[in-house]
Amino acid sequence: MTVDTTITPANLERWTRESIIEAKTITNPQDRDAISWDGRINKKSVVFEVGSYRGRWAYQMAIRYNPKLYCFEPQPWAAAVTAEVLKGYRAQVFNFALGTETREAILSHHGNDSATMIGRWPNSIKINVIAIDEFLKEHNPDGRIDLMLMNIEGYEHDLIPYMFKKKILPGILMVQMHGPYQKNRQLRELIDSTYKTELFNYGSVLTAWSL
């Protein structure tokens, strides 16, 4: 199904309204735990959302803690929604993907929250990818990330090992995993070898670790 992703004033207003309504509706335990960081996150914190889609989680964090937010979303229309949702908050929205190298890539399933750089599927667009260490060098030179949520439809299996190799270690790492059981288990073992404290575990849906 083709989704209309044309950025018009009417579409942007509708998408923004929908995202804010979704953000205010918490229907399951993982959504509750994903935003419950009292005593850990505050307005001095640096928070990354890698794969923000339409900004629902970032908005929840903004209204609760108003931290310094960095949001990364390669779909132009979704990045525009995230920026609109976060107006007035301490947020920067970047219309590219964070990756292991700076390059151009193909994003499939454009138009929905399953857009992915893994494989070739219908509804593809070209996007920009910026190496995460290059981004940090320019925009956040001390490298501090207090909390990172990563939901990038399979690319976590490339990005997280690269981050660890480059010693990029968020204080809290929260990941949604996409892949077969064995691949997800290998990634968990890698994370467990560095992050000794598991804060919560909803399987591949969402797991959080702390340094």
KEKE-3310 file (N, C-alpha, C; in steps of 0.2 Angstrom, whole numbers, plus 5000, padded with zeros to 4 digits):
npx = (5004:5003:5008:5003:5016:5018:5023:5013:5005:4992:4994:5005:5000:4990:4997:5005:4996:4991:5002:5005:4993:4995:5006:5002:4995:4997:4998:5003:5015:5029:5029:5027:5038:5048:5048:5050:5060:5063:5074:5085:5085:5086:5084:5097:5102:5108:5100:5097:5087:5087:5081:5067:5055:5039:5041:5035:5040:5050:5043:5036:5047:5051:5041:5041:5054:5061:5075:5091:5088:5092:5086:5085:5080:5077:5067:5060:5047:5043:5053:5050:5038:5042:5050:5040:5032:5040:5042:5047:5053:5069:5076:5084:5082:5087:5087:5093:5101:5109:5125:5137:5146:5149:5138:5128:5112:5099:5083:5070:5052:5047:5037:5031:5032:5041:5051:5067:5085:5089:5091:5081:5066:5049:5043:5055:5068:5081:5093:5102:5116:5125:5141:5141:5152:5158:5147:5146:5158:5157:5145:5143:5154:5160:5155:5145:5131:5117:5105:5100:5088:5085:5078:5079:5075:5083:5095:5102:5110:5122:5125:5127:5138:5148:5147:5152:5165:5170:5170:5158:5147:5132:5124:5112:5106:5094:5085:5076:5074:5077:5076:5081:5080:5093:5102:5098:5100:5114:5118:5112:5121:5133:5130:5127:5139:5146:5137:5132:5121:5104:5090:5076:5066:5058:5060:5063:5055:5058:5072:5082:5097:5110:5125)
npy = (4994:5011:5025:5041:5053:5066:5082:5093:5108:5104:5089:5089:5095:5086:5074:5078:5081:5068:5061:5067:5064:5050:5049:5053:5042:5029:5012:5000:4990:4991:5003:5012:5010:5014:5028:5031:5038:5044:5052:5048:5055:5071:5089:5092:5082:5072:5065:5053:5049:5036:5033:5040:5041:5047:5055:5051:5045:5054:5066:5062:5061:5074:5082:5077:5078:5087:5086:5088:5085:5074:5069:5057:5053:5046:5047:5060:5066:5060:5065:5079:5079:5075:5086:5096:5091:5093:5106:5121:5114:5107:5102:5094:5089:5078:5074:5061:5045:5038:5029:5017:5022:5037:5039:5036:5028:5015:5016:5006:5002:5014:5027:5021:5015:5004:5006:5002:5000:4987:4975:4975:4982:4985:5003:5012:5024:5035:5039:5049:5044:5046:5043:5038:5042:5052:5061:5064:5070:5082:5088:5084:5085:5080:5068:5063:5053:5051:5044:5032:5028:5015:5011:5004:4995:4983:4987:4989:4978:4981:4994:4994:4986:4993:5005:5001:4997:5009:5015:5021:5023:5024:5030:5024:5011:5008:4996:4991:4975:4968:4954:4937:4924:4919:4929:4940:4935:4934:4948:4952:4946:4952:4965:4963:4959:4971:4980:4979:4979:4975:4984:4983:4970:4966:4956:4955:4966:4977:4981:4987:4993:4997:5006)
npz = (5000:4996:5004:5008:5009:5007:5011:5017:5023:5028:5030:5038:5050:5053:5055:5066:5076:5078:5082:5095:5102:5102:5110:5122:5126:5135:5134:5137:5147:5143:5136:5147:5155:5147:5147:5160:5170:5182:5193:5186:5173:5168:5166:5162:5156:5142:5128:5116:5102:5091:5077:5076:5071:5071:5082:5095:5107:5110:5112:5124:5133:5133:5138:5151:5156:5149:5143:5134:5118:5105:5090:5077:5061:5046:5036:5027:5029:5041:5050:5049:5055:5068:5072:5072:5082:5093:5095:5104:5114:5120:5108:5094:5078:5066:5049:5044:5045:5058:5057:5053:5044:5034:5021:5006:5006:5004:5009:5013:5013:5015:5022:5033:5050:5049:5041:5033:5032:5029:5017:5002:4998:4994:4990:4991:4995:4993:5006:5018:5027:5042:5050:5067:5075:5069:5069:5083:5085:5079:5084:5098:5106:5119:5120:5128:5132:5140:5139:5127:5115:5104:5089:5075:5065:5062:5059:5070:5073:5066:5070:5084:5088:5081:5088:5101:5098:5095:5107:5111:5123:5129:5144:5148:5138:5127:5118:5104:5096:5080:5071:5067:5080:5084:5080:5087:5100:5100:5099:5111:5120:5117:5121:5135:5139:5141:5147:5163:5170:5169:5166:5162:5154:5140:5130:5113:5110:5118:5127:5141:5147:5159:5162)
capx = (5000:5007:5006:5005:5020:5019:5023:5009:5002:4987:4996:5009:4995:4986:5002:5007:4990:4990:5008:5004:4988:4998:5011:4998:4991:5001:4993:5007:5021:5035:5029:5027:5045:5052:5048:5050:5067:5064:5080:5090:5085:5083:5085:5104:5103:5108:5095:5097:5082:5089:5074:5062:5049:5035:5042:5031:5044:5054:5039:5035:5053:5052:5036:5042:5060:5064:5082:5093:5086:5094:5082:5087:5075:5079:5061:5059:5041:5043:5057:5046:5033:5046:5052:5034:5030:5045:5043:5047:5057:5076:5077:5087:5080:5091:5084:5097:5102:5116:5127:5144:5150:5145:5137:5121:5109:5093:5078:5064:5046:5046:5030:5028:5037:5045:5056:5073:5090:5091:5087:5078:5059:5045:5043:5062:5070:5088:5094:5109:5119:5131:5144:5140:5157:5158:5142:5148:5164:5154:5139:5142:5161:5162:5153:5141:5124:5114:5100:5099:5083:5087:5073:5081:5073:5088:5102:5105:5115:5128:5127:5129:5145:5152:5148:5156:5171:5172:5169:5152:5143:5127:5123:5107:5105:5087:5085:5071:5078:5073:5080:5080:5082:5100:5105:5096:5104:5121:5118:5111:5127:5138:5128:5128:5147:5148:5132:5131:5114:5098:5085:5070:5067:5052:5062:5065:5051:5062:5076:5086:5103:5113:5132)
capy = (5000:5017:5030:5048:5056:5073:5087:5099:5110:5099:5083:5090:5097:5080:5069:5081:5080:5061:5059:5070:5060:5043:5050:5054:5036:5023:5006:4994:4991:4993:5011:5015:5009:5017:5035:5032:5039:5049:5051:5047:5059:5078:5094:5093:5075:5072:5060:5052:5044:5034:5031:5044:5041:5053:5059:5050:5044:5060:5070:5060:5063:5081:5084:5074:5079:5092:5085:5090:5079:5073:5064:5055:5050:5047:5048:5067:5067:5059:5070:5085:5078:5075:5093:5100:5089:5095:5113:5123:5110:5108:5096:5095:5084:5077:5070:5056:5040:5037:5023:5015:5026:5042:5037:5036:5022:5014:5015:5002:5002:5021:5029:5019:5014:4998:5008:4999:4999:4980:4972:4979:4980:4991:5009:5013:5030:5036:5043:5050:5041:5049:5039:5041:5045:5059:5066:5066:5074:5089:5090:5083:5082:5076:5061:5060:5052:5048:5039:5031:5023:5013:5007:5005:4990:4978:4990:4989:4973:4984:5000:4994:4983:4998:5010:4998:4997:5016:5017:5026:5019:5028:5028:5019:5009:5004:4994:4986:4971:4965:4949:4930:4923:4918:4935:4944:4932:4936:4955:4953:4943:4958:4971:4960:4959:4978:4983:4973:4980:4975:4988:4979:4966:4964:4953:4959:4972:4983:4980:4992:4991:5003:5005)
capz = (5000:4995:5009:5006:5013:5004:5017:5016:5029:5031:5032:5044:5056:5055:5058:5072:5081:5079:5086:5102:5105:5103:5115:5128:5127:5137:5134:5139:5152:5140:5135:5153:5158:5142:5149:5167:5172:5188:5197:5181:5168:5170:5160:5161:5152:5134:5126:5109:5100:5085:5074:5080:5067:5072:5088:5101:5113:5112:5115:5131:5137:5133:5143:5158:5159:5145:5142:5128:5114:5098:5086:5070:5057:5039:5032:5027:5031:5048:5053:5049:5061:5075:5073:5074:5089:5098:5095:5110:5118:5119:5104:5088:5074:5060:5044:5042:5049:5061:5055:5054:5040:5031:5014:5004:5007:5002:5014:5010:5017:5016:5023:5039:5055:5048:5036:5035:5027:5028:5012:4997:4998:4990:4992:4993:4994:4995:5012:5020:5033:5045:5055:5073:5079:5065:5072:5090:5085:5077:5088:5105:5107:5125:5119:5133:5130:5146:5138:5120:5113:5097:5085:5068:5060:5060:5058:5077:5073:5063:5073:5091:5088:5079:5094:5106:5095:5096:5114:5112:5127:5133:5151:5148:5131:5127:5111:5101:5091:5074:5068:5070:5087:5085:5079:5093:5106:5099:5101:5118:5123:5116:5126:5142:5141:5143:5152:5168:5174:5165:5169:5161:5148:5136:5124:5107:5109:5121:5133:5143:5151:5162:5164)
cpx = (5004:5004:5008:5009:5022:5018:5020:5007:4997:4989:5001:5005:4992:4991:5004:5002:4990:4996:5007:4998:4991:5003:5008:4994:4996:4997:4997:5013:5027:5035:5030:5035:5050:5053:5049:5057:5068:5070:5086:5091:5082:5085:5092:5106:5104:5105:5095:5091:5085:5084:5068:5055:5045:5036:5038:5035:5048:5049:5037:5041:5053:5047:5037:5049:5064:5072:5084:5092:5089:5090:5084:5082:5076:5073:5060:5052:5040:5047:5054:5041:5036:5048:5046:5032:5034:5046:5042:5051:5065:5078:5080:5085:5084:5088:5090:5098:5109:5118:5135:5149:5146:5144:5129:5118:5102:5088:5072:5058:5045:5039:5027:5034:5041:5050:5063:5078:5093:5087:5084:5071:5055:5045:5050:5064:5078:5088:5101:5111:5125:5134:5143:5145:5159:5153:5144:5153:5162:5149:5139:5149:5163:5159:5148:5134:5122:5109:5100:5093:5085:5082:5074:5080:5078:5095:5106:5111:5122:5130:5130:5136:5150:5153:5152:5163:5174:5172:5163:5147:5138:5126:5118:5106:5098:5086:5079:5075:5074:5078:5078:5083:5090:5104:5104:5100:5111:5122:5117:5118:5132:5136:5129:5135:5149:5143:5130:5124:5108:5092:5078:5071:5060:5054:5064:5061:5055:5065:5080:5091:5106:5120:5133)
cpy = (5006:5022:5037:5052:5063:5078:5093:5101:5106:5093:5084:5091:5090:5075:5072:5079:5072:5058:5061:5066:5053:5044:5050:5047:5030:5017:5000:4995:4994:5001:5014:5015:5013:5025:5036:5032:5044:5047:5050:5052:5066:5083:5095:5087:5076:5065:5059:5047:5042:5030:5034:5043:5047:5057:5057:5049:5050:5065:5068:5062:5070:5084:5082:5077:5085:5092:5088:5084:5079:5067:5063:5051:5052:5049:5056:5069:5066:5063:5077:5085:5079:5082:5097:5098:5092:5102:5116:5120:5110:5102:5098:5088:5084:5072:5066:5051:5040:5030:5022:5019:5031:5040:5038:5029:5021:5012:5012:5003:5010:5023:5026:5017:5008:5000:5005:5000:4992:4977:4977:4977:4986:4997:5012:5021:5031:5041:5044:5046:5044:5045:5042:5044:5052:5064:5068:5071:5081:5092:5089:5080:5079:5069:5058:5059:5048:5043:5038:5026:5022:5009:5008:4999:4985:4981:4990:4984:4975:4990:4999:4991:4989:5004:5007:4998:5004:5019:5022:5022:5024:5025:5023:5018:5005:5003:4989:4982:4968:4960:4942:4929:4923:4925:4940:4942:4934:4944:4956:4951:4949:4963:4969:4960:4966:4981:4978:4973:4980:4978:4985:4975:4964:4960:4957:4966:4978:4980:4986:4990:4998:5001:5006)
cpz = (5000:5000:5007:5011:5011:5010:5015:5023:5033:5034:5038:5050:5058:5058:5065:5078:5083:5084:5094:5105:5107:5109:5122:5130:5129:5138:5137:5144:5149:5138:5141:5156:5153:5144:5156:5170:5177:5192:5192:5176:5170:5165:5158:5157:5145:5132:5119:5108:5092:5081:5077:5077:5068:5079:5095:5107:5115:5115:5123:5135:5138:5138:5150:5160:5155:5145:5136:5123:5107:5095:5079:5067:5050:5034:5032:5031:5039:5052:5054:5055:5068:5076:5075:5081:5094:5098:5102:5116:5116:5115:5097:5084:5067:5055:5040:5047:5052:5059:5057:5049:5037:5023:5013:5005:5004:5008:5011:5015:5019:5017:5030:5044:5055:5042:5038:5030:5026:5023:5007:4997:4994:4994:4995:4991:4996:5001:5013:5026:5036:5050:5062:5076:5075:5068:5078:5090:5084:5082:5095:5107:5113:5125:5124:5131:5136:5145:5130:5119:5105:5094:5078:5063:5058:5060:5065:5077:5070:5068:5080:5092:5086:5085:5099:5104:5096:5103:5115:5116:5131:5140:5152:5140:5131:5119:5109:5095:5086:5071:5070:5077:5088:5085:5085:5099:5106:5101:5108:5122:5123:5121:5133:5144:5143:5148:5157:5171:5169:5168:5168:5155:5145:5130:5119:5106:5112:5127:5135:5148:5153:5163:5172)
residu = (MET:THR:VAL:ASP:THR:THR:ILE:THR:PRO:ALA:ASN:LEU:GLU:ARG:TRP:THR:ARG:GLU:SER:ILE:ILE:GLU:ALA:LYS:THR:ILE:THR:ASN:PRO:GLN:ASP:ARG:ASP:ALA:ILE:SER:TRP:ASP:GLY:ARG:ILE:ASN:LYS:LYS:SER:VAL:VAL:PHE:GLU:VAL:GLY:SER:TYR:ARG:GLY:ARG:TRP:ALA:TYR:GLN:MET:ALA:ILE:ARG:TYR:ASN:PRO:LYS:LEU:TYR:CYS:PHE:GLU:PRO:GLN:PRO:TRP:ALA:ALA:ALA:VAL:THR:ALA:GLU:VAL:LEU:LYS:GLY:TYR:ARG:ALA:GLN:VAL:PHE:ASN:PHE:ALA:LEU:GLY:THR:GLU:THR:ARG:GLU:ALA:ILE:LEU:SER:HIS:HIS:GLY:ASN:ASP:SER:ALA:THR:MET:ILE:GLY:ARG:TRP:PRO:ASN:SER:ILE:LYS:ILE:ASN:VAL:ILE:ALA:ILE:ASP:GLU:PHE:LEU:LYS:GLU:HIS:ASN:PRO:ASP:GLY:ARG:ILE:ASP:LEU:MET:LEU:MET:ASN:ILE:GLU:GLY:TYR:GLU:HIS:ASP:LEU:ILE:PRO:TYR:MET:PHE:LYS:LYS:LYS:ILE:LEU:PRO:GLY:ILE:LEU:MET:VAL:GLN:MET:HIS:GLY:PRO:TYR:GLN:LYS:ASN:ARG:GLN:LEU:ARG:GLU:LEU:ILE:ASP:SER:THR:TYR:LYS:THR:GLU:LEU:PHE:ASN:TYR:GLY:SER:VAL:LEU:THR:ALA:TRP:SER:LEU)
# end
